[in-house]
């Protein structure tokens, strides 16, 4: 089980890097001005900390993602996934 999770984590990180690269290349070729927004989530133990959000919409997206991650962590911890 642990090997699968390590591979899954690595795959998700690589997918994120690939999406950022594709988005950057596409925005250069289209020559459009784009607005970039972002933020971060980190966990201190079981508690998520959301910060650096550039707008209220991004904050709510990050908050939703953190709730989903907490539920996934709880399910993984109980062996339900």
C-alpha positions as a LaTeX table, in Angstrom:
\begin{tabular}{lrrr}
\hline
Residue & $x$ (\AA) & $y$ (\AA) & $z$ (\AA) \\
\hline
Unk1 & 0.00 & 0.00 & 0.00 \\
Unk2 & 2.81 & 2.43 & 0.88 \\
Unk3 & 4.54 & 1.97 & $-2.46$ \\
Unk4 & 1.30 & 2.81 & $-4.28$ \\
Unk5 & 0.88 & 6.01 & $-2.27$ \\
Unk6 & 4.44 & 7.10 & $-2.95$ \\
Unk7 & 3.94 & 6.51 & $-6.67$ \\
Unk8 & 0.58 & 8.32 & $-6.58$ \\
Unk9 & 2.10 & 11.32 & $-4.81$ \\
Unk10 & 4.96 & 11.50 & $-7.28$ \\
Unk11 & 2.52 & 11.21 & $-10.21$ \\
Unk12 & 0.35 & 14.04 & $-8.86$ \\
Unk13 & 3.38 & 16.30 & $-8.44$ \\
Unk14 & 4.58 & 15.54 & $-11.97$ \\
Unk15 & 1.08 & 16.17 & $-13.36$ \\
Unk16 & 0.98 & 19.55 & $-11.62$ \\
Unk17 & 4.37 & 20.54 & $-13.03$ \\
Unk18 & 3.27 & 19.42 & $-16.50$ \\
Unk19 & 0.06 & 21.47 & $-16.29$ \\
Unk20 & 1.98 & 24.58 & $-15.25$ \\
Unk21 & 4.40 & 24.14 & $-18.14$ \\
Unk22 & 1.62 & 23.58 & $-20.67$ \\
Unk23 & $-0.26$ & 26.63 & $-19.40$ \\
Unk24 & 2.87 & 28.78 & $-19.61$ \\
Unk25 & 3.67 & 27.68 & $-23.15$ \\
Unk26 & 0.08 & 28.20 & $-24.33$ \\
Unk27 & $-0.11$ & 31.69 & $-22.84$ \\
Unk28 & 3.14 & 32.67 & $-24.58$ \\
Unk29 & 1.95 & 31.46 & $-27.97$ \\
Unk30 & $-1.50$ & 33.04 & $-27.69$ \\
Unk31 & 0.03 & 36.37 & $-26.68$ \\
Unk32 & $-2.88$ & 37.23 & $-24.41$ \\
Unk33 & $-2.61$ & 38.97 & $-21.11$ \\
Unk34 & $-3.70$ & 36.56 & $-18.43$ \\
Unk35 & $-4.53$ & 37.06 & $-14.80$ \\
Unk36 & $-2.84$ & 34.59 & $-12.49$ \\
Unk37 & $-4.23$ & 33.81 & $-9.08$ \\
Unk38 & $-3.04$ & 31.38 & $-6.45$ \\
Unk39 & $-2.56$ & 30.44 & $-2.87$ \\
Unk40 & $-1.29$ & 27.59 & $-0.72$ \\
Unk41 & $-2.41$ & 24.98 & 1.77 \\
Unk42 & $-0.13$ & 23.27 & 4.24 \\
Unk43 & $-0.98$ & 20.94 & 7.04 \\
Unk44 & 0.28 & 21.25 & 10.61 \\
Unk45 & $-0.56$ & 17.82 & 11.89 \\
Unk46 & $-4.20$ & 17.29 & 11.01 \\
Unk47 & $-5.01$ & 20.99 & 10.71 \\
Unk48 & $-4.92$ & 22.76 & 7.33 \\
Unk49 & $-3.59$ & 26.30 & 7.04 \\
Unk50 & $-4.78$ & 28.19 & 3.97 \\
Unk51 & $-2.85$ & 31.30 & 3.03 \\
Unk52 & $-1.59$ & 33.55 & 0.33 \\
Unk53 & $-4.88$ & 33.50 & $-1.56$ \\
Unk54 & $-5.04$ & 36.31 & $-4.08$ \\
Unk55 & $-8.85$ & 36.53 & $-4.10$ \\
Unk56 & $-11.88$ & 35.33 & $-2.19$ \\
Unk57 & $-12.70$ & 32.83 & $-4.92$ \\
Unk58 & $-9.28$ & 31.20 & $-4.67$ \\
Unk59 & $-9.55$ & 31.15 & $-0.88$ \\
Unk60 & $-12.83$ & 29.24 & $-1.08$ \\
Unk61 & $-11.38$ & 26.82 & $-3.64$ \\
Unk62 & $-8.40$ & 26.16 & $-1.34$ \\
Unk63 & $-10.71$ & 25.75 & 1.64 \\
Unk64 & $-12.78$ & 23.19 & $-0.30$ \\
Unk65 & $-9.65$ & 21.30 & $-1.34$ \\
Unk66 & $-8.43$ & 21.21 & 2.26 \\
Unk67 & $-11.75$ & 19.75 & 3.46 \\
Unk68 & $-11.58$ & 17.09 & 0.73 \\
Unk69 & $-8.01$ & 16.25 & 1.75 \\
Unk70 & $-8.99$ & 15.94 & 5.42 \\
Unk71 & $-11.76$ & 13.50 & 4.50 \\
Unk72 & $-9.32$ & 11.50 & 2.35 \\
Unk73 & $-6.75$ & 11.43 & 5.17 \\
Unk74 & $-9.41$ & 10.18 & 7.60 \\
Unk75 & $-10.55$ & 7.47 & 5.19 \\
Unk76 & $-6.95$ & 6.39 & 4.52 \\
Unk77 & $-6.20$ & 6.31 & 8.24 \\
Unk78 & $-9.12$ & 3.98 & 8.88 \\
Unk79 & $-8.18$ & 1.72 & 5.98 \\
Unk80 & $-11.38$ & 2.43 & 4.06 \\
Unk81 & $-9.53$ & 3.32 & 0.86 \\
\hline
\end{tabular}
